[in-house]
Structures are given as structure tokens and as C-alpha cells.
Amino acid sequence: MKKSLILTGMMGSGKSTIGKSLSERLNFEFADTDSIIENRILLSVSEIFKIKGEKFFREIEVEESLKLAEKKGIVIALGGGAFLNSEVREKIKKTCFSVWLSLSIDEVFRRTQKNQKRPLLKDKDNKEKLIEIYNQREKIYSLADCKIDCNLKNKNEIVKKIIEVYENK
């Protein structure tokens, strides 16, 4: 069976939406690390950050991401911070095919500004904080096996491009 597909990228880049479509098209299972964590802890990601802290969330995120990276025939929407962890990234590079869903900072801002569920953007100047996060993460996201520019593309175009690259790797 082919390697599992990992989607990484900034919050709001479409990992979950694209991941669900990809899994249907490839007849793969679908997993979203944030949803798995929410179901495990019985709190939303925002509530976990608020009550238990980011460090606690990141520890669970690493644990769940490493477990998922062992599976075959699955599309995984990785939380925006998971790929930043070197242990997770190395495991993914060995066992999976990773795709960075790349978006411009303006498009990420447009997609995330109305969403109050983003714990890293709460109570701050969102655009400034988003630029800071984007600048920290961009170099690491670029270590993915493939970069898909999602600007000005609809879901079907992105899914088609990922499948094309994945099947020809």
C-alpha cells in the first residue's frame, strides 16, 4: 500500500477540507489531529490552550501525530504546529508523503480573522501575530516533500494537483 499522505500548513490553509476530499478520492481513511485531540481530552483546542496550556496541547499533538504517522492508507490533516516538532517531522519524512498547503499571509489572515477558535490569535493584533507565526513556520513547512500553492485555486484544483504529484512520486 502507498505511503500515507500528510497535509501541513498554516491555520486556515484548508488541511481538513482538502484532506477529507483527498481521502474520498484516494479511498483512504481520514484523520484530523486537532479533532482527535479534542475527542481524547473532551475539550476544544481553544479550551485546551486556555485550561491546560499550549505545552500540554503540543505534547498530546506530538503523541497523536507519531501514532498516525505509523498508519498506511490514511490522509492526515496535521495541526499547524505539529510539523514544527523535529521528532514528528523526521517520522513523517520516513513513513509518509508530506504536502505543504501554502497560502499567502493575506489569504491566511482573511480566512482566520473571523474565526474565534484560533487560540494563537486570541487577544492579540491578529495580523501582526499571524505574520510572526507565518515567518517562524514557513522555513519548516518548506521541508515537506511537496509544496502546493493554494492561492487562487479551488478545492478540486488543489486535490487534483496533490493526487497528480502523489501518484507520480
Secondary structure, 3 states (H helix, E strand, C coil): CCCEEEEECCCCCCHHHHHHHHHHHHCCEEEEHHHHHHHHHCCCHHHHHHHCCHHHHHHHHHHHHHHHHCCCCEEEECCCCHHHCHHHHHHHHHHEEEEEEECCHHHHHHHHCCCCCCHHHCCCCHHHHHHHHHHHHHHHHCCCCEEEECCCCCHHHHHHHHHHHHHCC
